[in-house]
Amino acid sequence: MTESTWLFIGCCWIAWVLYWLIMAFPTKRTVERGGLIGYRVVTVTLVIGLIAAGRLLHVSSHSHLWRTTLALGVLTDCVVAAGAAFTVWARITLGRNWSAEVTFKQDHELIESGPYALVRHPIYTGLIAMALGTAMAYGRAIGFALFIGLCGGLWWKARQEERIMSRHFPDAYAEYKTRVRAIIPFVL
């Protein structure tokens, strides 16, 4: 990975984490909490499983899959920046209903506008884009193992969130699910 790509992607992730930490405070009171560790277990299990499978196939987790060219660096910078922007747009739209964990808030609202009109889990869509761009720029097997682990964990967490939303907004959420895809607009 070129130094400028590494610096840009690193700054995007640091800015994203700082924004998320600052915005974590002004949220509504939690009235119901979902699974706390399930998605974390899925993520770690997938990553360990992929690393173990790689070792069985004699693939080092640190072996280079490709070198990052200037063009690939620019592309991955754009993917990471777009993913970060999408998560921030979703977080702003979600407002005080947001939580880092699977929760239902006091006076919770079903948000269907902004990025939530494109996908039901736009924060996950943005995180997946950020992680994919990072893994592509890094160009090593471990980056993709971490990417697949993240995708699995977010899939698990999305299912938990959907169960809570379906329980609290049975008709509205069912209709929303028929109109809007989960992660990738018009596809998945």
C-alpha positions in Angstrom: 0.0 0.0 0.0 1.4 3.4 -0.9 2.1 5.8 2.0 -0.5 8.3 0.9 -3.2 5.6 0.6 -2.3 4.2 4.0 -2.4 7.7 5.5 -5.7 8.6 3.9 -7.4 5.4 4.9 -6.0 5.5 8.4 -7.3 9.1 8.8 -10.7 8.1 7.5 -11.0 5.3 10.1 -9.7 7.5 12.9 -12.1 10.3 12.0 -14.9 7.8 11.8 -14.1 6.3 15.3 -13.9 9.8 16.8 -17.2 10.9 15.3 -18.9 7.7 16.5 -17.5 8.2 20.0 -18.7 11.8 20.2 -22.1 11.0 18.8 -22.7 8.0 21.1 -23.7 10.3 24.0 -26.9 12.1 22.8 -29.1 9.0 22.4 -32.5 8.1 23.8 -32.8 5.8 26.8 -32.7 2.1 26.0 -35.8 0.1 26.9 -34.9 -3.3 25.4 -31.5 -4.8 24.7 -30.8 -7.6 22.2 -27.9 -10.0 21.8 -24.8 -8.5 23.1 -22.1 -11.0 22.1 -23.6 -13.1 19.3 -22.3 -11.0 16.4 -18.9 -10.7 18.0 -18.6 -14.5 18.4 -19.6 -14.9 14.7 -16.9 -12.3 13.6 -14.1 -13.9 15.7 -15.1 -17.4 14.7 -15.0 -16.6 11.0 -11.7 -14.8 11.2 -10.1 -17.7 13.1 -11.6 -20.3 10.8 -10.4 -18.5 7.7 -6.9 -18.1 9.1 -6.9 -21.8 10.1 -8.1 -22.8 6.6 -5.4 -20.7 5.0 -2.8 -22.4 7.1 -4.1 -25.8 6.0 -3.9 -24.7 2.4 -0.4 -23.3 3.1 -1.5 -19.7 2.5 0.2 -17.2 4.9 -2.3 -14.7 6.3 0.4 -12.0 5.5 1.2 -13.1 2.0 0.7 -10.4 -0.6 -2.2 -11.0 -3.0 -1.2 -8.0 -5.1 0.7 -4.7 -4.9 -1.3 -1.5 -4.6 -0.8 0.7 -7.6 -1.5 4.4 -7.7 -4.8 3.7 -9.5 -5.9 1.1 -7.0 -4.8 3.4 -4.2 -7.0 6.2 -5.5 -9.9 3.7 -6.0 -9.7 2.3 -2.5 -9.4 5.8 -1.0 -12.7 6.7 -2.8 -14.4 3.5 -1.6 -13.3 4.1 2.0 -14.3 7.8 1.9 -17.7 7.0 0.3 -18.3 4.3 2.9 -17.5 6.6 5.7 -19.7 9.4 4.3 -22.6 6.9 3.9 -22.3 5.8 7.6 -22.2 9.4 8.8 -25.3 10.3 6.7 -27.1 7.2 8.2 -26.0 8.2 11.7 -27.3 11.7 11.3 -30.6 10.5 9.8 -31.0 7.9 12.6 -30.5 10.7 15.2 -31.1 9.8 18.8 -32.5 6.3 17.9 -28.9 5.1 17.3 -27.1 2.6 19.5 -23.9 0.6 19.1 -25.6 -2.5 20.4 -28.9 -4.1 19.3 -31.4 -2.1 21.3 -34.9 -0.5 21.2 -35.0 3.0 22.5 -37.7 4.9 24.4 -40.0 6.6 21.8 -38.1 4.7 19.1 -39.0 5.7 15.5 -38.9 3.6 12.4 -36.6 5.6 10.1 -37.3 5.1 6.4 -35.8 8.3 4.9 -32.3 9.3 3.7 -30.0 6.3 3.3 -32.7 4.2 5.0 -34.8 4.6 1.8 -31.9 2.9 0.0 -31.0 0.1 2.4 -32.3 -1.0 5.8 -28.8 -1.1 7.4 -26.9 1.8 5.8 -24.3 2.0 8.6 -23.4 -1.6 7.9 -23.3 -0.9 4.1 -20.9 1.9 4.8 -18.7 -0.2 7.1 -18.6 -3.0 4.6 -17.4 -0.5 1.9 -14.8 0.9 4.3 -13.5 -2.5 5.2 -13.5 -3.7 1.5 -11.6 -0.6 0.4 -9.1 -1.1 3.3 -8.6 -4.8 2.5 -8.2 -4.1 -1.2 -5.5 -1.4 -0.5 -3.7 -3.7 2.0 -3.7 -6.5 -0.5 -3.0 -9.4 2.0 -5.0 -12.4 2.9 -5.5 -11.3 6.5 -7.3 -8.2 5.3 -9.9 -10.3 3.5 -10.2 -12.7 6.5 -11.0 -9.7 8.6 -13.4 -8.3 6.0 -15.3 -11.6 5.7 -15.4 -11.8 9.5 -16.9 -8.3 9.7 -19.5 -9.1 7.0 -20.5 -12.2 9.0 -20.8 -10.3 12.3 -22.8 -7.5 10.7 -25.1 -10.1 9.0 -25.8 -11.7 12.4 -26.3 -8.3 14.1 -28.7 -7.1 11.3 -30.8 -10.2 11.9 -31.0 -9.5 15.6 -32.0 -5.9 14.9 -34.7 -7.0 12.4 -36.3 -9.3 15.0 -36.6 -6.4 17.4 -37.9 -4.0 14.8 -40.4 -6.6 13.5 -41.7 -7.2 17.1 -42.2 -3.4 17.8 -43.3 -2.3 14.3 -44.9 -5.5 13.0 -46.9 -4.1 10.1 -44.7 -1.1 9.2 -41.4 -3.1 9.3 -42.8 -6.0 7.3 -43.9 -3.5 4.6 -40.5 -1.7 4.8 -38.7 -5.1 4.3 -40.6 -5.8 1.1 -39.6 -2.4 -0.3 -36.0 -1.9 0.8 -33.1 -4.3 0.6 -31.0 -5.0 3.6 -27.4 -4.1 2.7 -26.9 -3.5 -1.1 -29.5 -1.3 -2.8 -31.8 -3.3 -5.2 -29.7 -6.4 -4.7 -29.3 -7.9 -1.1 
